[in-house]
Amino acid sequence: MVETKEEFYKRVGLMNKAGFGKKPALIVVDVQKGFTLPECPLGGGLDEMIENINDVVAVARKKNVPIIYTVVAWRPDSEDGGMILKKIPSLKPFTLGSRWAELDDRMDYDPTKDYFIIKKHFSCFFGTELITILISHGIDTCILVGDSTSGCIRSTAISSSAYGFYTIVPYECVGDRSPEAHAANLFDINAKFGDVVPKQEVIDYLNSL
């Protein structure tokens, strides 16, 4: 009988479940118009993901879990884009104040309660105040939702793990423009950096707090 890749990974000691900690934060990654609208430069087709994220946001808000929204955006001359814009020049229109840098209107964002971070790189941790926010709240668990799975979610999961946080990715709450990249990166995150779990498992955990 041929061994599956899941069986092989588990046999060699990968894909173990770390579980949840005691004090979570919900990080909503780049659910902005530049990635979600049908006419946007890079993306679209994330309607179901947005609905699923809002389901988790509603429970997190009820339980007073910190909610941190991020967007990627540049200054008007894009000089702060660095290597990302050399590699992905189609991201140049994502300038501060532009439509593409705005959160999708369907997101359950509360500017009086939630945090809002503007980032310049794939990881939400790199060059931002995120780690300060998490430490100040005594957070030990990062729940990551948003897009894209193969870019900012994966990069943030790696950073989260490196900083020592339990890292949770509910798979219905992340999305990617490539189904193949989405599946491969969920598999790899689950193997090495965090736990990829159903949305309901996250909701049940939040409700148990």
Helices and strands as residue ranges (DSSP letters): H 5-11, E 24-29, H 33-36, H 47-62, E 67-72, H 82-87, G 89-91, G 99-101, E 115-119, H 130-136, E 141-147, I 149-153, H 154-162, E 166-170, G 171-173, E 174-175, H 179-192, E 195-197, H 199-207
